[in-house]
């Protein structure tokens, strides 16, 4: 990625390949003298990316920009609560003018296409920017269309698009828009991509999954159970077996401040030194959540979603380790 010879680069690589670190190496070349916008799909992944990679970089002029950034920054650094949020939204957008690196939600950049105030306020900074779009497989049809429009409006702008899986039709659309500005698609490291990580088995009902869950916990492993709806997740957590084991739930219906805290709880539960536990989650666990389970239980879902969920299983498998 760092050696890409074209301003537009697409990376399709599985979880655990180190795409985010490589993206900053790409930026060392292509964002030189420009403002770097690192665009994530959700507020949660944006704040996590800022905290993991930028918060401690005090030598950089950096900013976290999204609608709930004030809440997350308070949680990160323990500063007193400020308001009002509408004024903060405007000021956050203007902050981008003077920053070197901006971690933001994708609408901060593509809001320029949508004619949103945040995008319009940031327009001077965007016009001289370099852009990393992470998790592009997660864009819905409308948002992906706006990404294509943005790429058409800014031909030759340094752009890095990253995903674990991009459907062929969307990849073809990107190739048509980027044309000669684009290098060949960069795949993941073959040694990592082809490393045996998974042993897959099917069950006809959630009830049949519980014996394996309990055996995994007895082996000292962490278990991630992903459901397609909040209702199904609650049913799992209320199961009789779940009442006797360490467990927690993570989904999008928590109040935002509580959801931020719950995400921290999930990360702590999956720390290498943490005891075995069961985390029941919905699709919110699919994006930019740096956890590795010993057992994954998942409902059937579209293939891109399954790829993302499997990225939370045996994430850091080493050569010769068991699947």
SULURHU-V982672 format. One record per pair of residues at least 12 apart in sequence whose ideal C-beta (glycine too) atoms are under 6 Angstrom apart, sorted by the first residue. I is the first residue (numbers start at 1). J is the second residue. D is the distance in Angstrom with one decimal. If there is no record, write none. Layout:
I	J	D
I	J	D
//
This chain:
1	22	4.3
1	26	4.6
1	186	5.9
2	25	3.8
2	26	5.4
4	183	5.1
5	183	6.0
6	181	6.0
6	182	5.7
6	183	3.8
7	156	5.6
7	158	4.8
7	181	5.4
8	159	4.8
8	178	4.5
8	181	4.5
8	182	4.3
9	160	5.0
9	183	5.5
10	161	4.7
10	185	4.8
11	162	4.8
11	186	4.6
12	163	5.8
12	166	5.5
12	185	5.8
13	188	3.1
14	164	5.2
14	188	5.2
14	193	5.7
15	164	5.8
15	311	2.8
16	315	4.8
17	188	4.4
17	189	5.8
17	192	5.6
19	162	5.0
23	132	5.0
23	160	5.8
26	160	5.4
30	130	5.3
30	158	3.9
31	130	3.8
34	128	5.8
34	129	5.7
34	130	4.5
35	125	5.1
35	129	4.6
36	101	4.7
36	130	5.3
37	102	5.1
37	109	5.5
37	129	5.1
37	131	4.9
38	103	5.0
38	132	4.7
39	104	5.7
39	106	4.3
39	109	5.2
39	133	5.1
40	134	5.3
41	106	5.8
41	135	4.8
41	138	4.6
43	66	4.7
43	68	5.0
43	105	5.9
45	287	5.1
45	288	3.9
46	66	5.2
46	103	5.5
46	105	5.2
47	72	4.0
48	288	5.9
49	103	5.3
50	64	4.4
50	103	4.0
51	76	5.5
54	103	5.8
60	100	5.4
60	101	5.6
61	99	4.9
61	100	4.5
62	99	5.9
62	101	4.3
63	95	4.7
63	99	4.5
63	102	5.1
64	103	5.3
65	92	4.7
65	102	5.7
65	104	4.2
65	108	5.4
66	104	6.0
66	105	4.3
68	256	5.5
70	88	5.3
71	257	5.7
75	260	5.7
93	118	4.8
93	121	3.4
93	122	4.9
94	121	5.8
96	122	4.6
96	125	4.1
97	124	5.8
97	125	5.1
110	146	4.6
110	150	5.7
112	126	5.9
113	146	4.5
113	149	5.1
113	150	5.5
130	158	3.8
131	159	5.0
132	160	4.6
133	161	5.1
134	162	5.1
135	287	5.2
136	161	5.2
136	163	4.8
137	163	4.4
137	165	5.4
137	166	5.7
137	304	4.9
148	177	5.3
151	177	4.9
152	177	5.6
156	181	5.5
164	307	5.4
165	304	5.0
165	307	4.6
195	317	5.7
196	323	4.8
197	314	4.5
197	317	4.7
197	323	5.7
198	323	5.6
199	323	4.6
209	297	5.0
210	241	4.9
216	294	5.7
216	295	4.0
217	245	6.0
217	276	4.5
220	276	5.2
221	276	5.8
221	294	2.8
221	295	5.9
222	270	5.4
222	277	5.9
222	293	5.1
222	294	5.7
223	278	4.7
223	295	4.7
224	279	5.3
224	293	3.9
224	296	5.3
224	312	5.6
225	280	4.8
225	297	4.2
226	281	5.4
226	298	4.5
226	309	5.2
227	282	5.7
227	299	5.6
228	299	4.8
230	251	4.8
230	253	5.4
230	282	5.9
233	249	5.8
233	251	5.7
233	280	5.0
233	282	5.5
236	280	4.8
237	249	5.0
237	280	5.0
245	278	5.7
246	277	4.1
247	278	4.2
248	265	5.9
248	279	5.9
249	280	4.8
250	262	5.3
250	266	5.1
250	281	4.4
251	282	4.3
252	284	5.1
266	279	5.6
270	291	3.9
286	308	3.9
286	309	5.9
291	312	5.4
292	315	3.6
292	316	5.5
293	312	5.7
293	313	5.2
296	313	4.1
//
